[in-house]
Amino acid sequence: MNIFESTTIPVLQEVIGFAQARNEVLVGNVANAGVTGYGVRDLSVDTFQQRLRKAIDAHHEQGA
């Protein structure tokens, strides 16, 4: 048994990874704010949370 798989560390890694990716997208929005035709981008927090919940549930079902 790997101690990192039996804790919340993998979940925290995913949350941090999402936050970093979203930050990069939002920084790009600010950097391109004055560019004509630039479309604002974002990553869906709701979608991320739903997919993370499904992954956590599937992991718990495998361990049960």
ZIURJO-V396995 format. One record per residue. N is the residue number from 1. RES is the residue in one small letter. OMEGA is omega in whole degrees, -180 to 180 (NA if undefined). Layout:
# ZIURJO-V396995
N,RES,OMEGA + N,RES,OMEGA
This chain:
# ZIURJO-V396995
1,m,178 + 2,n,-177 + 3,i,-178 + 4,f,178 + 5,e,-178 + 6,s,179 + 7,t,178 + 8,t,-178 + 9,i,178 + 10,p,178 + 11,v,179 + 12,l,177 + 13,q,179 + 14,e,180 + 15,v,179 + 16,i,178 + 17,g,178 + 18,f,-179 + 19,a,178 + 20,q,-180 + 21,a,-180 + 22,r,178 + 23,n,179 + 24,e,178 + 25,v,-179 + 26,l,176 + 27,v,176 + 28,g,177 + 29,n,-180 + 30,v,-178 + 31,a,-177 + 32,n,-175 + 33,a,-177 + 34,g,-177 + 35,v,180 + 36,t,177 + 37,g,179 + 38,y,178 + 39,g,179 + 40,v,-180 + 41,r,175 + 42,d,173 + 43,l,-176 + 44,s,176 + 45,v,-179 + 46,d,179 + 47,t,178 + 48,f,-179 + 49,q,179 + 50,q,-179 + 51,r,178 + 52,l,179 + 53,r,179 + 54,k,-180 + 55,a,178 + 56,i,179 + 57,d,179 + 58,a,179 + 59,h,179 + 60,h,178 + 61,e,178 + 62,q,-178 + 63,g,-177 + 64,a,NA
